[in-house]
Amino acid sequence: MTHAIDITADRRIRHGTPAFRRTNLALFSSGFATFGLLYCVQPLMPALSHAFGVNAAESSLSLSLTTGVLAVAMLFAGALSDAWGRKPIMLASLLGSSLLVLATAVATDWSTLLVLRALLGVTLAGLPAVAMTYVSEEIHADSLGFAMGLYIGGNAIGGMGGRLIAGFAADHASWRVAVGVIGLLGLIAAALVAKGLPPSMHFERRRAHPRALASAFGSLWRDAGLPWLFAEGFLLMGAFVTVYNYASYRLLAPPFSLSQSHVGAIFMVYLIGVGSSAWMGSIAGRLGRRHVLWITLVIMLAGVGLTTFDTLWAIVGGIAMLTFGFFGGHSIASSWVGKRAAVAKAHASSFYLFSYYMGSSIAGSLGGLAWTHAGWAGVAGYVTLLVLGGLAVALKLRRLPG
């Protein structure tokens, strides 16, 4: 029996092999493309406002609709991959999403653009919900951490790169060219996945039973801590995405009057977040999540305060601090969900991501009303309330029994 298990383990993909390199190139590019396709419209919101004659809150729907639909669809994408297989769902997700983004680039009216962005939420759900499962099934335990790190790195760099590329292309051509370039990059990533990602060797087909899914999700709400962690994900992402949604409007206007390229370059502070998630996660591992999570919210509060100054260095510094605190807090909260869920771990992670993306959708759109009625002071006040809510939740979790 032990011998059979060892043989199975040896068939998994290991570091240093050609299969590992092909797999990780495919996974990295898929993560890059997914988050590039999702967030490419964020720096373009002022351009969309001008092109279609909509205000900031309406323009934010180009992202909020996608993340809202994505949040719901991700609850079911994992079960769908259990029935149809991992690679087919991932490949269909990338191809469908890339084609929808290309169609968005030629949308002639605002309603059509929003419909395409809503459909994008459905197609995108097939990749983030399934990719981590593929990694855990197909990569050898000795190489799992490295492979997962590369995939998550692709996500973060894709979120940053999509914004940078879109901002640069819009500055030198138009928002339509910017979106089209991102769509083409998605098709290239789909080709790399089709050619380089090995078929699943350890996948076991399972049919989804709605009653079992409902029971598993229901059990999560009986835990003393998980609902609070879901709320934390909502508040963290809501505060973070609101600042990034409307910072572009402020920085493109006088007295700063930055170009789209310069505004896009500000998103390079994402690199700070990539380091923060690993560093704060490590500290939380040593000191305990309950003792560190609240600190990340205090850092976010300080960052929001800095953005209220009328100097560019203070605004960029504030966005960097907010980014540092957000990624640290998200890393701690998401890993805490996995540790807290005694059973139904996959469902717990799915519901955390559901709450996380609903924070982007709902809170991000409401932030547009704050911008429309009170400018950046309104946005900063609104985000401060969200972060204070997150801090209250973190302090509540600090008193939670293990």
C-alpha positions as CSV (number, residue, x, y, z in Angstrom):
1,M,0.0,0.0,0.0
2,T,2.8,2.4,0.9
3,H,4.7,1.5,-2.2
4,A,1.6,2.3,-4.4
5,I,1.3,5.7,-2.8
6,D,4.9,6.5,-3.4
7,I,4.6,5.6,-7.1
8,T,1.6,7.9,-7.4
9,A,3.5,10.7,-5.7
10,D,6.5,10.2,-8.0
11,R,4.2,10.8,-11.0
12,R,3.5,14.3,-9.8
13,I,5.3,17.2,-11.5
14,R,8.5,18.1,-9.7
15,H,10.8,21.1,-9.6
16,G,13.7,20.9,-12.1
17,T,11.9,18.9,-14.8
18,P,10.8,20.2,-18.2
19,A,7.2,19.5,-17.3
20,F,7.5,21.7,-14.2
21,R,8.9,24.6,-16.3
22,R,6.1,24.2,-18.9
23,T,3.5,24.0,-16.2
24,N,4.6,27.0,-14.4
25,L,5.0,29.1,-17.5
26,A,1.4,28.2,-18.4
27,L,0.2,28.9,-14.8
28,F,2.1,32.2,-14.5
29,S,0.8,33.5,-17.9
30,S,-2.8,32.4,-17.0
31,G,-2.6,34.3,-13.7
32,F,-1.1,37.3,-15.4
33,A,-3.8,37.3,-18.1
34,T,-6.7,36.7,-15.8
35,F,-6.0,39.7,-13.6
36,G,-4.9,41.9,-16.5
37,L,-8.3,41.1,-18.3
38,L,-10.1,41.9,-15.0
39,Y,-8.4,45.1,-14.0
40,C,-7.4,46.7,-17.3
41,V,-10.4,49.1,-17.2
42,Q,-9.5,50.6,-13.8
43,P,-7.0,53.2,-15.0
44,L,-9.3,53.8,-18.0
45,M,-12.4,54.9,-16.0
46,P,-11.9,58.6,-16.7
47,A,-11.5,57.9,-20.4
48,L,-14.7,55.8,-20.3
49,S,-16.5,58.6,-18.6
50,H,-15.4,61.0,-21.4
51,A,-16.1,58.6,-24.2
52,F,-19.6,57.6,-23.1
53,G,-20.7,60.6,-21.1
54,V,-21.1,58.8,-17.8
55,N,-20.0,59.9,-14.3
56,A,-17.4,58.3,-12.0
57,A,-19.9,56.0,-10.2
58,E,-21.3,54.8,-13.6
59,S,-17.9,54.3,-15.0
60,S,-16.9,52.2,-12.0
61,L,-19.6,49.7,-13.1
62,S,-17.1,48.5,-15.8
63,L,-15.2,46.9,-13.0
64,S,-17.8,46.4,-10.3
65,L,-20.2,44.4,-12.5
66,T,-17.4,42.1,-13.5
67,T,-16.2,41.5,-9.9
68,G,-19.8,41.1,-8.7
69,V,-20.7,38.4,-11.3
70,L,-17.2,36.8,-10.8
71,A,-17.9,36.5,-7.0
72,V,-21.1,34.6,-7.6
73,A,-19.8,32.5,-10.4
74,M,-16.7,31.4,-8.4
75,L,-19.0,29.6,-5.9
76,F,-20.0,27.2,-8.7
77,A,-16.9,27.0,-11.0
78,G,-15.0,24.6,-8.7
79,A,-18.0,22.1,-8.8
80,L,-18.2,22.5,-12.6
81,S,-14.5,21.6,-12.9
82,D,-15.1,18.5,-10.7
83,A,-17.5,17.3,-13.4
84,W,-15.7,18.5,-16.6
85,G,-12.0,18.5,-15.7
86,R,-9.4,21.2,-14.7
87,K,-7.6,22.0,-17.9
88,P,-10.7,22.3,-20.1
89,I,-12.3,24.7,-17.7
90,M,-9.2,26.8,-17.4
91,L,-8.6,26.9,-21.2
92,A,-12.3,27.8,-21.9
93,S,-12.1,30.5,-19.3
94,L,-9.1,32.2,-20.8
95,L,-10.3,31.9,-24.4
96,G,-13.8,33.1,-23.6
97,S,-12.5,36.0,-21.5
98,S,-10.0,37.2,-24.1
99,L,-12.7,37.2,-26.8
100,L,-15.1,39.2,-24.6
101,V,-12.4,41.8,-23.8
102,L,-11.6,42.1,-27.6
103,A,-15.3,42.6,-28.2
104,T,-15.4,45.3,-25.4
105,A,-12.7,47.2,-27.3
106,V,-15.2,47.8,-30.2
107,A,-18.4,48.3,-28.1
108,T,-20.4,51.2,-29.6
109,D,-22.5,52.1,-26.5
110,W,-22.3,52.0,-22.7
111,S,-25.0,49.3,-22.3
112,T,-23.2,46.9,-24.6
113,L,-19.9,47.5,-22.8
114,L,-21.5,46.7,-19.4
115,V,-23.1,43.5,-20.7
116,L,-19.7,42.3,-22.1
117,R,-18.0,43.2,-18.8
118,A,-20.7,41.3,-16.8
119,L,-20.3,38.2,-19.0
120,L,-16.5,38.5,-18.4
121,G,-17.2,37.8,-14.7
122,V,-18.8,34.5,-15.7
123,T,-16.0,33.4,-18.0
124,L,-13.1,34.6,-15.7
125,A,-14.4,32.6,-12.7
126,G,-13.2,29.3,-14.3
127,L,-9.5,30.1,-13.8
128,P,-8.9,31.4,-10.3
129,A,-11.4,29.0,-8.8
130,V,-9.7,26.0,-10.5
131,A,-6.0,26.9,-11.0
132,M,-5.1,26.4,-7.3
133,T,-6.9,23.1,-7.2
134,Y,-4.9,22.0,-10.3
135,V,-1.6,23.0,-8.6
136,S,-2.5,21.1,-5.4
137,E,-3.4,18.0,-7.4
138,E,-0.6,17.8,-10.0
139,I,2.5,19.3,-8.4
140,H,4.6,17.2,-6.0
141,A,4.5,18.2,-2.4
142,D,8.2,19.2,-2.5
143,S,7.6,21.7,-5.2
144,L,4.1,22.8,-4.3
145,G,5.0,26.0,-2.4
146,F,7.2,27.3,-5.2
147,A,4.6,26.6,-7.9
148,M,1.8,28.2,-5.9
149,G,4.0,31.2,-5.3
150,L,4.7,31.6,-9.0
151,Y,1.0,31.4,-9.8
152,I,0.1,34.0,-7.1
153,G,3.0,36.2,-8.4
154,G,1.5,36.0,-11.8
155,N,-1.9,37.2,-10.4
156,A,-0.3,40.2,-8.7
157,I,2.0,41.1,-11.6
158,G,-1.0,40.7,-14.0
159,G,-3.1,43.1,-12.0
160,M,-0.3,45.6,-12.1
161,G,0.8,44.9,-15.6
162,G,-2.7,45.2,-17.0
163,R,-3.1,48.6,-15.5
164,L,0.3,49.8,-16.7
165,I,-0.1,48.5,-20.3
166,A,-3.6,49.9,-20.5
167,G,-2.6,53.3,-19.2
168,F,0.4,53.5,-21.6
169,A,-1.6,52.4,-24.6
170,A,-4.5,54.8,-23.8
171,D,-2.0,57.7,-23.5
172,H,-0.4,57.0,-26.9
173,A,-3.5,55.7,-28.8
174,S,-7.0,55.3,-27.2
175,W,-8.8,53.3,-24.6
176,R,-10.0,51.0,-27.3
177,V,-6.5,50.1,-28.4
178,A,-5.5,49.7,-24.7
179,V,-8.3,47.1,-24.1
180,G,-7.6,45.4,-27.4
181,V,-3.9,44.9,-26.5
182,I,-5.0,43.3,-23.2
183,G,-7.4,41.0,-25.0
184,L,-4.6,39.8,-27.4
185,L,-2.3,39.1,-24.4
186,G,-5.1,36.9,-23.1
187,L,-5.2,34.9,-26.3
188,I,-1.4,34.4,-26.1
189,A,-1.8,33.1,-22.5
190,A,-4.5,30.8,-23.7
191,A,-2.1,29.4,-26.3
192,L,0.5,28.8,-23.7
193,V,-2.0,27.0,-21.5
194,A,-3.2,24.8,-24.4
195,K,0.3,23.8,-25.4
196,G,2.2,23.8,-22.1
197,L,-0.2,22.8,-19.3
198,P,-0.2,19.0,-18.9
199,P,-3.6,17.2,-18.7
200,S,-4.7,16.4,-15.2
201,M,-3.3,13.0,-14.1
202,H,-4.7,13.0,-10.6
203,F,-8.2,14.4,-11.3
204,E,-11.2,12.3,-10.2
205,R,-14.4,13.2,-11.9
206,R,-17.2,14.0,-9.4
207,R,-20.8,15.1,-9.9
208,A,-21.9,18.2,-8.0
209,H,-24.9,17.6,-5.7
210,P,-26.8,20.9,-4.9
211,R,-28.0,19.7,-1.5
212,A,-24.4,18.8,-0.5
213,L,-23.1,22.1,-1.6
214,A,-25.9,24.0,0.3
215,S,-25.1,22.0,3.4
216,A,-21.4,22.7,3.2
217,F,-21.9,26.4,2.8
218,G,-24.4,26.5,5.6
219,S,-22.0,24.9,8.0
220,L,-19.6,27.8,7.5
221,W,-22.0,30.3,9.1
222,R,-22.2,28.2,12.3
223,D,-18.5,28.9,13.1
224,A,-17.7,31.7,15.5
225,G,-15.0,33.2,13.4
226,L,-15.5,32.5,9.7
227,P,-18.4,35.0,9.1
228,W,-16.2,37.7,10.6
229,L,-13.3,36.7,8.3
230,F,-15.7,36.9,5.3
231,A,-16.7,40.4,6.4
232,E,-13.0,41.3,6.7
233,G,-12.4,40.3,3.1
234,F,-15.3,42.4,2.0
235,L,-14.1,45.5,3.9
236,L,-10.4,45.1,3.0
237,M,-11.1,44.8,-0.8
238,G,-13.8,47.5,-0.7
239,A,-11.4,50.0,0.8
240,F,-8.5,49.0,-1.5
241,V,-10.4,49.1,-4.8
242,T,-12.1,52.4,-4.0
243,V,-8.8,54.2,-3.7
244,Y,-7.5,52.7,-6.9
245,N,-10.8,53.4,-8.8
246,Y,-10.9,57.1,-8.1
247,A,-7.3,58.1,-7.6
248,S,-7.1,58.3,-11.4
249,Y,-9.8,60.9,-11.6
250,R,-7.9,63.0,-9.0
251,L,-4.5,62.7,-10.6
252,L,-5.6,63.4,-14.2
253,A,-7.2,66.6,-13.1
254,P,-5.6,69.9,-12.1
255,P,-3.4,70.7,-10.1
256,F,-1.6,67.4,-10.9
257,S,-2.7,66.9,-14.6
258,L,-0.8,63.7,-14.9
259,S,-0.9,61.7,-18.2
260,Q,-2.5,58.2,-18.4
261,S,1.0,56.7,-18.5
262,H,2.1,58.4,-15.3
263,V,-1.1,57.4,-13.5
264,G,-0.6,53.8,-14.7
265,A,3.0,53.9,-13.4
266,I,1.7,54.6,-9.9
267,F,0.2,51.1,-9.9
268,M,3.8,49.8,-9.7
269,V,3.3,50.2,-5.9
270,Y,1.6,46.8,-6.3
271,L,5.2,45.4,-6.0
272,I,5.2,46.6,-2.4
273,G,2.0,44.5,-1.9
274,V,3.6,41.4,-3.3
275,G,6.4,41.7,-0.7
276,S,4.0,42.7,2.1
277,S,1.8,39.6,1.7
278,A,4.8,37.3,2.2
279,W,6.5,39.4,5.0
280,M,3.3,40.0,7.0
281,G,2.2,36.4,6.5
282,S,5.5,35.3,8.0
283,I,5.2,37.6,11.0
284,A,1.6,36.4,11.6
285,G,2.9,32.8,11.5
286,R,5.3,33.6,14.3
287,L,3.2,36.0,16.5
288,G,-0.3,34.7,15.6
289,R,-2.8,36.1,13.1
290,R,-5.0,37.6,15.8
291,H,-2.1,39.7,17.0
292,V,-1.0,41.0,13.6
293,L,-4.2,41.5,11.5
294,W,-5.3,44.7,13.3
295,I,-1.9,46.3,12.6
296,T,-2.4,46.0,8.8
297,L,-5.6,48.0,9.2
298,V,-3.8,50.7,11.2
299,I,-1.3,50.9,8.3
300,M,-4.2,51.3,5.8
301,L,-5.7,54.1,8.0
302,A,-2.4,56.0,7.9
303,G,-2.2,55.6,4.2
304,V,-5.7,57.0,3.6
305,G,-4.7,60.0,5.8
306,L,-1.7,60.7,3.7
307,T,-3.8,60.8,0.5
308,T,-5.7,63.8,1.8
309,F,-2.6,66.0,1.4
310,D,-2.4,68.0,-1.8
311,T,1.2,67.0,-2.7
312,L,1.9,64.2,-5.2
313,W,4.6,62.5,-3.0
314,A,2.1,62.3,-0.1
315,I,-0.6,60.8,-2.3
316,V,1.7,58.2,-3.8
317,G,3.1,57.4,-0.4
318,G,-0.4,57.1,1.0
319,I,-1.4,54.7,-1.8
320,A,1.8,52.7,-1.2
321,M,1.0,52.4,2.6
322,L,-2.6,51.4,1.9
323,T,-1.4,48.8,-0.6
324,F,1.1,47.4,1.9
325,G,-1.5,47.1,4.6
326,F,-4.1,45.7,2.3
327,F,-2.0,42.9,0.9
328,G,-0.7,42.0,4.4
329,G,-4.3,41.9,5.8
330,H,-5.6,39.9,2.8
331,S,-2.8,37.4,3.2
332,I,-3.5,36.9,6.9
333,A,-7.3,36.8,6.6
334,S,-7.3,34.4,3.7
335,S,-4.8,32.0,5.3
336,W,-6.8,32.2,8.6
337,V,-9.9,31.0,6.7
338,G,-8.1,27.8,5.7
339,K,-6.9,27.2,9.2
340,R,-10.2,28.0,10.8
341,A,-12.3,25.7,8.6
342,A,-12.2,22.3,10.2
343,V,-14.3,20.9,7.3
344,A,-15.3,22.2,3.9
345,K,-12.0,24.1,3.5
346,A,-12.5,24.6,-0.3
347,H,-16.0,26.0,0.3
348,A,-14.7,28.3,3.0
349,S,-12.1,29.6,0.6
350,S,-14.7,30.1,-2.1
351,F,-17.0,32.0,0.2
352,Y,-14.1,34.2,1.4
353,L,-13.3,35.0,-2.3
354,F,-17.0,35.6,-2.9
355,S,-17.1,38.2,-0.1
356,Y,-13.7,39.7,-1.3
357,Y,-15.0,40.3,-4.8
358,M,-18.4,41.6,-3.6
359,G,-16.4,44.1,-1.6
360,S,-14.8,45.3,-4.9
361,S,-18.2,45.4,-6.6
362,I,-20.5,47.0,-4.1
363,A,-18.1,49.1,-2.0
364,G,-16.2,50.2,-5.1
365,S,-19.3,51.5,-6.9
366,L,-20.5,53.3,-3.8
367,G,-17.2,55.1,-3.6
368,G,-18.1,56.7,-6.9
369,L,-21.0,58.5,-5.3
370,A,-18.6,59.8,-2.6
371,W,-16.3,61.2,-5.4
372,T,-19.2,62.7,-7.4
373,H,-20.7,64.5,-4.4
374,A,-17.6,65.4,-2.3
375,G,-14.4,64.8,-4.4
376,W,-11.4,63.2,-2.8
377,A,-12.4,64.3,0.7
378,G,-15.6,62.2,0.3
379,V,-13.6,59.2,-1.0
380,A,-11.1,59.4,1.8
381,G,-13.9,59.7,4.4
382,Y,-15.8,56.8,2.9
383,V,-12.6,54.6,2.8
384,T,-11.8,55.6,6.4
385,L,-15.2,54.2,7.5
386,L,-14.5,50.9,5.6
387,V,-11.1,50.5,7.2
388,L,-12.4,51.4,10.7
389,G,-15.0,48.7,10.2
390,G,-12.2,46.3,9.2
391,L,-10.3,47.3,12.3
392,A,-13.3,46.6,14.5
393,V,-13.6,43.2,13.0
394,A,-9.9,42.5,13.5
395,L,-10.2,43.4,17.2
396,K,-13.2,41.2,17.4
397,L,-11.2,38.3,15.9
398,R,-8.4,39.1,18.3
399,R,-10.6,38.0,21.2
400,L,-11.9,34.9,19.4
401,P,-11.0,31.6,21.1
402,G,-8.8,29.3,19.0
